[in-house]
Amino acid sequence: MDLKVKLQVFEGPLDLLLHLLEKNKVNIYDIPIVEITNQYMEYINEMQRQDLNVVSEFLVMAATLLDIKSRMLLPKEETEEEEEDPRAELVQKLLEYKMYKCMSYELKDRQVDAQKALFKEPTIPEEVSQYEAPVDLDELLLGLTLKKLNAVFQTVMRRQEDKIDPIRSKFGRIEKEEVSLEERMEYLEQYAIAHRRFSFRELLEAQSSKMEVIVTFLSVLELMRTEKIQIVQESIFGEIAIESKIAA
């Protein structure tokens, strides 16, 4: 009964050569070409006995080794120029192959390590998602100052005082319930949605009493703070307008 020997599978001729160098513990820069060629040919012969369909690359490398071996066995000619080492090209190919092989091992190790890692889907805590940055009033007013708004407010208030009849004002009258700040803000929101852009001065002048002017003025400031409206002035002495930022 014939004894069958199972040979190690090599990925190519350079892989086989690198295996022989490591097995013999020789320096890759100083390959003992005769010994390595003999061992390489033994592997090739064994491969042919087991499988006639030997890859042509192995046979090409065998021919290359035999060529290098024959050139190194020939006597060297005495010349001033130093002859190039026949093994130089082979050494360069082996070094490149060894580098890429080490890189493939490194990538394979990283792939194995990556399979052991578990990743959590990104989530945002509720308190972070609901966070609202504080409103910068300076940026909100875009150059306008409360002093300018107050000037318009004071002007309208003086006009309200001028409307009072000095005689009739002393008569008794029935006071109606004044509107609350919440009600005025709700009214102003609906007004802003309907008109989109309107005059700040005309809004105050349309109020029928001092209290309504004051509450309306406070409502404007509160809606500015919550960024539901914005105040714009196209020129320095131009009309102050209110623009709605509420979706229609």
Secondary structure, DSSP 8 states (H G I E B T S, - for coil): ----------SSHHHHHHHHHHHHT--TTS--HHHHHHHHHHHHHHHHHH-S---HHHHHHHHHHHHHHHHHHS-----SS----TTHHHHHHHHHHHHHHHHHHHHHHHHHHHHT---------HHHHT------HHHHHTT--HHHHHHHHHHHHHHHHHTS-TTGGGS---------HHHHHHHHHHHHHHHSEEEHHHHHHT-SSHHHHHHHHHHHHHHHHTTSEEEE-SSTTS--EEEE-S--
